[in-house]
Amino acid sequence: MTTAIRLLVLLSGVLFLVTGLRWLVAPAGVAPDFGLVLGSGIGLSSQIGDMSAFFLTLALCILMGLTTRRSIWYYPAITLLSLTAIGRILAWLLHDAALAMNLIAPEVLVALLLFFATRYLPDRA
C-alpha cells in the first residue's frame, strides 16, 4: 500500500512540476486548461508569475516530502490545494463564477492523497 501511495504522490508532484514549467515556457498552451485568456503587460506577468509559483511550490513541497521522507512537507501543498478549492467554491457562491468541478475535484483528491501520505508513509527516523 505504501508503494502505491508513493507512486500516486510522485505522479502528482511530477504533474504539478510540468504544469509549473509550462506556465514559465509556454503559457499560451496551459492557460486554456484553467479557463484563462492570457493578459498583457503586468497582467501577463502576474498570470505567469503567480501560476508558475503556485504549481512549482506544490511540486517542490510534494517532491521534498517524498525525497526527505518528512511528512511536514505535504502540509503546505495540502493547504494550497484546499484553499484553492474553497476559493473556487466561494467564487461560484458569491461572485457568479462557473462552478469549476473539473478543477475542484483534482484539488480535493490530491489534498486527500497527501493527507493520507502524512498518515501512511512513515517519516524518516
C-alpha positions as CSV (number, residue, x, y, z in Angstrom):
1,M,0.0,0.0,0.0
2,T,2.8,2.4,0.8
3,T,4.3,1.8,-2.6
4,A,1.0,2.7,-4.3
5,I,0.7,5.9,-2.2
6,R,4.3,6.9,-3.0
7,L,3.7,6.4,-6.7
8,L,0.5,8.5,-6.7
9,V,2.2,11.2,-4.7
10,L,5.2,11.1,-7.1
11,L,2.8,11.3,-10.1
12,S,1.0,14.4,-8.6
13,G,4.3,16.1,-7.9
14,V,5.6,15.5,-11.4
15,L,2.3,16.7,-12.9
16,F,2.5,19.9,-10.9
17,L,6.1,20.4,-11.9
18,V,5.3,20.0,-15.5
19,T,2.3,22.4,-15.2
20,G,4.5,25.0,-13.4
21,L,7.2,24.7,-16.1
22,R,4.6,25.0,-18.8
23,W,3.5,28.3,-17.2
24,L,7.0,29.5,-17.5
25,V,7.9,28.4,-21.0
26,A,4.6,28.1,-22.9
27,P,1.8,29.9,-21.0
28,A,-0.4,30.1,-24.1
29,G,-0.7,26.3,-24.1
30,V,-1.6,25.9,-20.5
31,A,-3.8,28.9,-19.8
32,P,-6.9,27.5,-21.6
33,D,-6.7,24.4,-19.3
34,F,-7.7,26.8,-16.5
35,G,-10.2,28.8,-18.4
36,L,-7.8,31.7,-18.7
37,V,-7.1,34.0,-21.5
38,L,-3.6,35.5,-21.3
39,G,-3.4,39.1,-20.4
40,S,-0.8,41.6,-21.5
41,G,1.7,43.8,-19.7
42,I,1.6,43.5,-15.9
43,G,-1.4,41.2,-16.1
44,L,0.5,38.7,-18.1
45,S,3.4,39.0,-15.7
46,S,1.1,38.3,-12.8
47,Q,-0.5,35.3,-14.5
48,I,2.8,33.7,-15.4
49,G,4.5,34.5,-12.1
50,D,1.6,33.6,-9.9
51,M,0.5,30.4,-11.7
52,S,4.1,29.1,-12.1
53,A,4.9,29.8,-8.5
54,F,1.7,28.1,-7.3
55,F,2.4,24.9,-9.3
56,L,6.2,24.9,-8.7
57,T,5.6,25.3,-5.0
58,L,3.2,22.4,-4.9
59,A,5.7,20.3,-6.8
60,L,8.6,21.3,-4.6
61,C,6.8,20.5,-1.4
62,I,5.5,17.2,-2.6
63,L,8.8,16.1,-4.0
64,M,10.7,17.2,-0.9
65,G,8.2,15.2,1.2
66,L,9.0,12.1,-0.9
67,T,12.8,12.6,-1.0
68,T,13.3,13.5,2.6
69,R,10.5,11.3,3.9
70,R,9.3,14.1,6.2
71,S,5.6,14.4,6.1
72,I,5.7,18.0,7.2
73,W,6.4,19.0,3.6
74,Y,3.0,17.8,2.5
75,Y,1.1,20.3,4.6
76,P,1.8,23.4,2.6
77,A,0.6,21.6,-0.5
78,I,-2.5,20.3,1.3
79,T,-3.2,23.9,2.4
80,L,-2.7,25.4,-1.1
81,L,-4.9,22.8,-2.7
82,S,-7.6,23.0,-0.1
83,L,-7.7,26.8,-0.1
84,T,-7.8,26.9,-3.9
85,A,-10.8,24.5,-3.9
86,I,-12.6,26.6,-1.2
87,G,-11.8,29.8,-3.2
88,R,-13.3,28.3,-6.3
89,I,-16.5,27.3,-4.4
90,L,-16.8,30.8,-2.9
91,A,-16.3,32.4,-6.3
92,W,-19.2,30.3,-7.5
93,L,-21.4,31.1,-4.5
94,L,-20.5,34.8,-4.1
95,H,-19.4,36.1,-7.4
96,D,-21.4,34.3,-10.1
97,A,-18.3,32.3,-11.3
98,A,-18.8,29.0,-13.0
99,L,-18.6,26.0,-10.7
100,A,-15.3,24.5,-11.8
101,M,-15.8,20.9,-10.7
102,N,-13.2,19.8,-13.3
103,L,-10.6,21.8,-11.3
104,I,-12.0,21.4,-7.8
105,A,-12.2,17.6,-7.9
106,P,-8.5,17.0,-8.6
107,E,-7.5,19.6,-6.0
108,V,-9.6,17.9,-3.3
109,L,-8.4,14.4,-4.4
110,V,-4.7,15.3,-4.3
111,A,-5.1,17.1,-1.0
112,L,-6.7,13.9,0.4
113,L,-4.0,11.8,-1.1
114,L,-1.4,14.0,0.6
115,F,-3.2,13.8,3.8
116,F,-3.2,10.0,3.6
117,A,0.5,10.2,2.8
118,T,1.1,12.0,6.1
119,R,-0.6,9.2,7.9
120,Y,0.6,6.1,6.0
121,L,4.1,6.9,4.7
122,P,6.5,6.6,7.6
123,D,8.6,9.6,8.5
124,R,12.4,9.1,8.4
125,A,13.7,8.4,11.9
